[in-house]
């Protein structure tokens, strides 16, 4: 079973950047063969797709993060990243990593808080 561990969250000021990481294990699950995505859930709201990375390198972003966030994989580190620039208070949420290989696997989440 695929195991995912997120890291990189924290408290930042509006306009600053963060990079989230999602380590995929065990290494027998190559990140290249997985469809992966970042989701987020703010208090009182439903979990929503932030960015997805699909077969052939196709990416999809929520309208609210386009041109600010970038999703990418590092094959050598078997890690998925989410580079988040120009952060806004409305980006505050718990961010989750998801991998799909037949079924979905989720990480435990990492908190991102953006102060105004």
C-alpha positions as CSV (number, residue, x, y, z in Angstrom):
1,X,0.0,0.0,0.0
2,X,1.2,3.5,-0.9
3,X,2.1,5.6,2.1
4,X,2.3,9.4,1.9
5,X,3.9,11.8,4.3
6,X,3.5,15.6,3.8
7,X,5.8,18.2,5.2
8,X,6.6,21.9,4.6
9,X,3.6,23.6,6.1
10,X,3.8,26.5,8.5
11,X,2.9,30.1,9.3
12,X,3.8,32.8,6.8
13,X,2.8,36.3,6.0
14,X,0.7,37.2,2.9
15,X,2.8,37.4,-0.2
16,X,5.4,34.9,1.0
17,X,6.1,31.4,-0.3
18,X,6.1,27.9,0.9
19,X,7.0,24.5,-0.6
20,X,5.1,21.5,0.4
21,X,6.5,18.0,0.0
22,X,4.9,14.6,-0.2
23,X,7.2,11.6,0.2
24,X,5.9,8.4,-1.4
25,X,6.9,5.1,0.2
26,X,7.9,2.4,-0.1
27,X,10.2,3.0,-3.0
28,X,8.7,0.1,-4.8
29,X,5.9,2.6,-5.7
30,X,7.6,4.8,-8.2
31,X,6.1,8.3,-8.2
32,X,6.3,8.3,-12.0
33,X,3.6,5.7,-12.2
34,X,1.2,7.4,-9.8
35,X,-1.5,10.0,-10.5
36,X,-1.0,12.5,-7.7
37,X,-2.7,15.6,-6.5
38,X,-2.8,18.2,-3.7
39,X,-6.0,19.0,-1.9
40,X,-6.8,21.4,0.8
41,X,-9.5,21.8,3.5
42,X,-10.2,25.0,5.3
43,X,-12.3,25.0,8.5
44,X,-15.9,24.6,7.8
45,X,-15.4,23.9,4.1
46,X,-15.2,20.8,1.9
47,X,-11.9,19.4,0.8
48,X,-11.1,20.8,-2.6
49,X,-8.6,20.0,-5.4
50,X,-5.7,22.5,-5.5
51,X,-3.5,20.9,-8.2
52,X,-3.2,17.6,-10.0
53,X,-0.5,15.9,-12.0
54,X,-1.7,13.3,-14.4
55,X,-0.4,10.9,-17.1
56,X,1.9,12.5,-19.7
57,X,2.6,15.3,-17.3
58,X,-0.7,17.0,-17.6
59,X,-1.5,19.4,-14.8
60,X,-4.7,20.9,-13.5
61,X,-5.0,23.8,-11.1
62,X,-7.9,25.4,-9.2
63,X,-8.7,28.8,-10.6
64,X,-7.8,30.4,-7.3
65,X,-4.2,29.2,-7.4
66,X,-3.4,29.4,-11.1
67,X,-0.2,31.3,-11.8
68,X,0.8,31.1,-8.1
69,X,1.1,27.4,-7.4
70,X,3.2,24.8,-9.2
71,X,2.9,21.0,-8.8
72,X,5.8,18.8,-9.8
73,X,7.5,15.5,-9.1
74,X,11.1,14.7,-8.2
75,X,11.7,11.2,-9.4
76,X,15.1,10.8,-7.6
77,X,13.5,11.7,-4.3
78,X,10.2,9.9,-5.0
79,X,8.5,13.1,-3.8
80,X,5.7,15.3,-5.0
81,X,6.0,19.0,-4.4
82,X,3.7,22.0,-4.4
83,X,5.4,25.3,-4.8
84,X,3.2,28.1,-3.4
85,X,4.0,31.7,-4.2
86,X,2.2,34.9,-3.4
87,X,0.3,33.3,-0.6
88,X,-3.0,34.8,0.5
89,X,-4.9,34.5,3.8
90,X,-7.6,32.5,1.9
91,X,-5.0,29.8,1.2
92,X,-5.0,28.9,4.8
93,X,-6.0,25.3,5.1
94,X,-4.8,21.8,5.8
95,X,-3.1,20.5,2.7
96,X,-3.3,16.8,1.8
97,X,-1.4,14.8,-0.8
98,X,-3.3,12.1,-2.7
99,X,-2.0,9.2,-4.8
100,X,-4.1,7.1,-7.1
101,X,-3.0,3.6,-8.1
102,X,-6.1,1.6,-8.5
103,X,-7.4,3.2,-5.3
104,X,-6.7,6.4,-3.5
105,X,-4.2,6.9,-0.7
106,X,-4.0,10.0,1.4
107,X,-1.4,11.6,3.6
108,X,-2.1,12.9,7.1
109,X,-2.1,16.6,6.0
110,X,0.1,19.6,6.8
111,X,-1.2,22.9,8.1
112,X,-0.6,26.1,6.1
113,X,-1.6,29.4,7.8
114,X,-1.2,32.7,5.9
115,X,-1.4,35.8,8.1
116,X,-2.6,39.1,6.6
